[in-house]
Amino acid sequence: MQKCMNWTKLAFDWNQARALVAVADLGSLSAAGRALGLTQPTVGRQIAALEEELGLVLVERTRRALVLTDAGRQVADAARSMAEAGLRLSLVASGQAQDVTGTVSISATDMYAHYALPGILRHLHAIAPGLEIEVIASDEISDLKQREADIAVRHVRPADGELIGRLVREVTAHLYAASSYLDIHGRPESVADLAGQSFVAFGNKAEMVRYLQMFGINASERDIRFSSANGTVAWEGVRKGLGYCFMAMDFVRFAPEVEVVLPDVIDVKFPIWLVTHRELHTSPRIRLVYDVLAKALAVRP
């Protein structure tokens, strides 16, 4: 017999739980507010309301930051599971996809291929087990017209009229460094404190320098102590304490050893575009994968 659920315990507001998860992952009300598209006071009120509803102290406010209590960490972890369940619910609605078969190739940057796609593809396999998915992990833009991939996750709008593009959402990136690096070199209190520090680049050193200088950081290519065209390799260098690097907030929750640096000053926005060719209109398998990716990537982790 199926266990009867205690519905009276499900009275709290999901938006309040989501606010707690954002603060847990990003470390401040202001950063959480930016990620959720809310004001800082609104995020604070949502967490306070959740504390009142649950009868628990979830965060402690210190002079430097918000710190989750043990209860807060447990509630935040449970709320992440709720977000995953919500995604599964959305995908179950596509249950008619059981008959869809064939191969679909997806091109994505190294970071999205490594951290974002596997969980989405697990859900996709559950609703369409006849699909075979090939992931092309590369920071180079695949030529969809030449069929290098069926679907691409990009950060630039498609310019070719023969391609179909959907703006999924906008992502925020900040500057990060490992706690081990900051313990040795100090935690900057202003942009000026970043002069002469070590940085990690995703391939193009000159482009990294341009980004740094755009925020008033006095840096040159000699300050790029480590670089890799492979995004996950470069990010691993940051996690191991090789220097500072820009990173999308989507992936920071997978790296508890890093800290955000001057988030109120250094703030980069970039889009997520989902792109495919016009065969989308005639191929059920490509349409299904495209729609599932669009729904999943639209959700902030």
N, C-alpha and C positions, 0 to 999 in steps of 0.2 A: 504494500500500500504506500502511495506517495505521501511523504510527510507534509502535514498542513503548515503553511507559512503563517507566521504571526504578523499580520498586516498592520497591526497597530504600531509596530516598531519602524515602519517605513514612512513616517510622517515628515521627516526633514526635507528641506529644499535641496535639490541636486546642485543648483547654482552656488549654494553656500559651501557644499563639499568641494566643488570645482575650485572655488576661491582658495580653500585651504591647500589643495594640491598645488596650485600655482605658487602660493607663498612658500610651500615646502620645497619646491623645485628651484625657485628663483631667489629666495632669501629676503625679499622685501615686499611691502605693500605696493610701492611704486612700480617695481618691475612686474609684479603680478597684474597690476592694473593695466599696464601697457599690453601685456600678452592677451588679456581677456577683453580689451577694449572698454575698460571701466575706469572710473576715477579711483584714486587711492583711498579716499574716505569710504567709497562704496564697498571696496574689497574689505576694508576694516569692519564695516557694519555687517557684512555677510558672515565673516568669521565669528564676530561677537554673537550673532544670532544663532549660529550653529553651536557655539559653546553653550548658550542658554538652552537650546533645544535638547542637547545631549546631556547637559548637566556635567560637563567636563571642562577643564582648563586645557586648551589645545595649543596655545602659544604663550610664550613669555616675552615681554617687551623689555629689551635692554637698551642702553644708550646707543649702541652701534647697530643692532639689528633685531629682527624677530627670530626667536629660537623655539622650535617645536618641542613640546613636552613629550614624554614617552607615549601618552595617550594620543597626542596630536599626530605623532609619526604613525601609530597604528591605524588611526582613522584615515590619514592621507593614503596609506597603502591600500586600505579597503576601497577608498574612493577611486583609485586608479583601476581597480578590478571592475568597478561599476562602469567606468568609461569603456573598458574593453567589452563588457557585456552589452553596452549600448550599441557598439559597432557590430557585434554579432547579430543583434536584433535587426539592424538595418539590412544586414546581408541575408538573413533568413527570408526577408521579404522577396528576395530574388530566387526563391527556391525552385522556380520553374527552370532554372538553368541546368538542372541535372542532365539534360539531353545535349548540352553544348559540349562539343569535343574539338580537338585540334590543338595546334601550337600557336602561342602568342608570345612575341618577344617584347620585352620592356627595357628601354634604355633609361638609366638614371645615374646621377653623380655617385661617386664612391660612397659618400656618407649616407645618402638616401637608400642606395642599394644594400648597404650593410645594416643600417639601423631601422629604417622605416618599412622596407618592402617585405621582409620575411614574415612578420606578423600578419600583414595584409594578405599575403599569398596563402597563408595557412587558412584564413577564413574563406578565401576564394576557392581553395581546394575542397573545403567542406560543402560548398553549395554547387560546385561544378567539378566533380572528381575526374571527368573526362578531359579536362584541359591539361596541356603541357606548357609550362611557363619557362621561358628562357630569360634570364636577367643579364643585361649587358651593363656592367659597372664601368663607367668612364666619365670623366669630366669634359670630354670632347662631345660636341653636339652631333648626334647621329643624323645621317641623311635619310629621312623617312621616305622621300620620293624614290630613293634608290633601294628601299626596303632593307636598310641596315637594321631597322627595328620597326615594329608595328605601332608602338606607343612610346612616347618619350616624356619623362619628367624633367622639365627645364626651368631655368630661372630668367629666361628672356621670352618676350612675346614672339610668336612665329610671324615672320614677314611674308612668307609665301602664301599666295591666295589659294593654293591647292591643298593646304593643310588646315585642319580644324584644331583650334586651340581653346581651352577653357581656363580662365584665371581661377585657381582653386582658393587661394588666400594669400595674404602677405605675411612674411616671416620676419621676425626681429632677430638681429644678431648683435652681440656685444663682444668686448675684448675679454679674454679669459687667460688665466695662468694657473699652474698647479700650486697647491698650498705649499708643497716642498720648495718650489722656486721662490715664492713670496716670503717664506720663512727666512730664506737666506738673503734675498735682495731687498726686502722691505715691501710694504703695501703702499702703493702710490696714493697720495691724497689729492693730487692735481695732475693735469696733463704734462706739466713741466717735469714731474718726477719720472716720466717714462723715457726721457732723453738718455741715450746710452745704454738702454736695456736690451736684452736679447729677444728676438722675435722669430716666429716660425711662419713660413710661407707655404701656401698651397700652390707650388709650382713656380709661378711667375714672381720673381723677387721685385721687379720694378713696379708691378701692379700693387703688390703689398705695400711698398713704400708710398705710392700715391695715396692709398687708402689711409695710411697712418698720417701723412702730411695733411690730408683733408680735415683731420680732426685736430690739427695743430701740434702733432707729435713730431718732435725733431728727430728724424730717423733717416738712415741711408741704407743702401744695400749691404754695407759691411755689418750692419746690425742684424741682418737676417742670418742667424747662426745655423739654421737648419731649414731645409725645404724639400718638398716631395710633390711630384705631380699626382700622386695617389693621396686622396684626401684623408683616408683612414690612417695612413702611415704618418702624415703630418700631424694629425690630431693625437695620435699615440705619442708622438714626440712632445706635444704640449702636456699631455697627462703625466709624462715621465719627468717633467721639469726642465725642458729645454728652452722655454721662453713663452712670450705672449703670442696669442693668435686670435683672430676673429672666428666666432662660431655661432651658428644658429641656436637659439634657445631650445629648439626641438630636441637637440641631441645632448644637452648638458646634463639631463637627468640620468644619463648612462655613465656619467663621469663624476662621481662624488668627490674625487680628489682635486677638482679644479674650482676656482673661485672667480666670480665676475669682478671686473675691474672698472670703476668709475661708470656704472651703468647709466647714471643721469646725464653724463656728458658724451659718452661714446655709444651711439645707437645707430645701427645700420638696418635699413629696411630693404627687402628684396622679395619678388613674387615667386610663387610656384605656379607654373603653367603646365597643363596636361595637354599634350599635342599628339595628334594622329593624322593619318591621311584620310581621304574621303571614302575609303572602303569601309569606314565605320558604319556608313548607312546600309551596307549590304552584307556585312559579316556579323552574325550574332555573337560569335565568340569574342571578337574585338570590342564590340559594343558593351558586352557584359564586363570585360576586364576594365575597360575605360570608365564605366559608370561606378564600379566598385572602388577603383583607385581614386576617383574624384570624391566620392563620399568619405573615404577613409582619410585622405590627405587633407581634407577640409577641416578635420578635427584637430585642434591643438593638443599635443600630447600632455 
